[in-house]
Amino acid sequence: FAAKGLDDHDLVTLLGAHTIGQTDCRFFSYRLYNFTTTGNADPTINQAFLAQLKVLCPKNGDGLRRVALDKDSPAKFDVSFFKNVRDGNGILESDQRLWEDSATRRVVQNYGGNFRGLLGFRFDFEFPKAMIKLSNVDVKTGIDGEIRKVCSKFN
């Protein structure tokens, strides 16, 4: 990430896109039932949320069942994803680790804290800037690649 000119702030900001979207139970059920092959749940998951997830994704259940990445406002592009991570309600391990790592915790706190925008960064302003930085990473043009006008079709 750093080799591409992006930093921890960019990483956290870009992962904020998980405020919308879903994932399959199969991609995180190990956190509920056998985290690090211990036979136990991931201790970073909030216990009340763990119970909810176990209902949605029962052991040996349908691994293709979809679960919102942001439990509070799954269809709204907002900062509730960061509040969820702060409170131990991150669905994906990679998301929850943002809170466990001191380098990224500060950014999560700035976005999801009570004083965001006053003392910290504003997610709605920072996200587009991070996307622009990401969009400039190793762009291939000419005979090496193309920038598609319609993502699902070749130009």
C-alpha positions in Angstrom: 0.0 0.0 0.0 2.7 2.4 1.0 4.7 1.5 -2.1 1.8 2.8 -4.2 1.8 6.1 -2.4 -1.1 5.4 -0.1 -1.0 5.5 3.7 -3.0 4.3 6.7 -5.4 7.2 6.5 -6.1 6.2 2.9 -6.6 2.5 3.8 -9.1 3.3 6.5 -10.9 5.8 4.4 -11.2 3.4 1.4 -12.4 0.6 3.7 -15.2 2.9 4.7 -16.8 1.9 1.5 -17.9 -1.2 3.5 -20.6 1.1 4.9 -22.6 -0.2 1.9 -22.7 -3.8 0.5 -22.9 -7.3 1.8 -20.8 -10.4 2.2 -21.5 -14.2 2.4 -21.5 -16.0 5.8 -18.8 -18.3 4.4 -16.3 -15.4 4.4 -16.5 -14.7 8.1 -18.2 -17.6 9.8 -14.8 -18.8 11.1 -14.8 -15.8 13.3 -18.0 -17.0 14.9 -17.1 -20.7 15.5 -13.5 -21.5 15.1 -11.3 -18.4 15.1 -7.6 -19.2 14.7 -8.6 -22.9 15.0 -9.5 -22.6 18.7 -13.1 -23.7 18.4 -14.1 -20.4 19.9 -15.3 -17.0 18.5 -13.1 -14.1 17.7 -12.8 -12.3 21.1 -12.9 -8.9 19.3 -16.6 -9.4 18.3 -19.1 -7.7 20.6 -20.9 -10.5 22.5 -24.4 -9.2 21.7 -23.5 -8.8 18.0 -21.9 -12.3 18.0 -25.3 -13.8 19.1 -27.0 -11.9 16.2 -24.5 -13.2 13.7 -24.8 -16.7 14.9 -28.6 -16.5 14.2 -27.9 -15.1 10.7 -25.1 -17.6 10.0 -25.7 -20.8 12.0 -22.9 -23.4 12.2 -23.1 -25.6 9.1 -25.8 -23.3 7.7 -26.0 -21.7 4.3 -22.6 -20.2 3.6 -24.1 -18.2 0.7 -26.5 -16.2 3.0 -25.8 -12.5 2.6 -25.1 -10.2 5.5 -24.8 -6.4 5.4 -21.3 -5.1 6.2 -22.9 -2.2 8.1 -25.6 -3.5 10.4 -26.9 0.0 11.2 -27.4 1.6 7.9 -26.5 -0.9 5.1 -27.9 1.2 2.2 -26.5 4.6 3.4 -23.0 5.9 2.7 -22.2 7.3 6.1 -19.9 6.8 9.1 -21.9 4.1 10.9 -19.4 1.5 9.6 -16.7 3.2 11.7 -18.9 3.2 14.8 -19.5 -0.5 14.2 -15.8 -1.2 14.0 -15.2 0.9 17.2 -17.9 -1.0 19.0 -16.7 -4.5 18.0 -19.3 -4.9 15.3 -17.1 -5.3 12.3 -18.2 -8.2 10.1 -14.9 -8.9 8.3 -11.8 -9.6 10.3 -9.9 -7.1 8.2 -12.4 -4.4 9.1 -12.3 -5.1 12.8 -8.5 -5.1 12.8 -8.7 -1.4 11.9 -9.6 -0.9 15.6 -7.1 -3.3 17.0 -4.1 -1.6 15.2 -2.9 1.6 16.8 -2.0 3.2 13.5 -5.5 2.8 12.1 -7.5 3.2 15.3 -7.0 6.9 15.4 -8.5 7.3 11.9 -11.5 5.1 12.8 -12.0 7.2 16.0 -11.9 10.4 14.0 -14.6 9.2 11.6 -16.7 7.4 14.1 -16.2 9.5 17.1 -18.7 11.9 18.7 -16.8 15.0 17.5 -16.1 14.0 13.9 -15.9 17.0 11.6 -15.1 19.2 14.6 -11.9 17.6 15.8 -11.2 15.0 13.1 -11.5 14.3 9.4 -14.8 14.3 7.5 -15.4 11.0 5.8 -17.6 12.5 3.1 -14.7 14.8 2.1 -11.9 12.4 2.6 -13.3 9.4 0.7 -13.4 11.1 -2.7 -9.8 12.3 -2.2 -8.6 8.8 -1.3 -10.5 7.3 -4.3 -8.7 9.8 -6.6 -5.3 8.8 -5.2 -6.2 5.1 -5.7 -7.4 5.7 -9.2 -4.0 7.0 -10.1 -2.1 3.9 -9.0 -0.6 2.0 -11.8 -3.0 3.1 -14.5 -2.4 1.1 -17.7 -3.1 2.7 -21.0 -2.2 2.3 -24.6 -1.2 -1.2 -25.5 -0.9 -2.2 -21.8 -4.5 -1.5 -21.0 -7.4 0.8 -21.2 -9.6 3.0 -19.1 -13.1 1.6 -19.7 -16.0 3.9 -20.4 -18.4 1.2 -19.3 -16.8 -1.0 -16.6 -18.4 -4.2 -17.8 -17.4 -3.8 -21.5 -14.2 -3.4 -23.5 -14.0 0.0 -25.3 
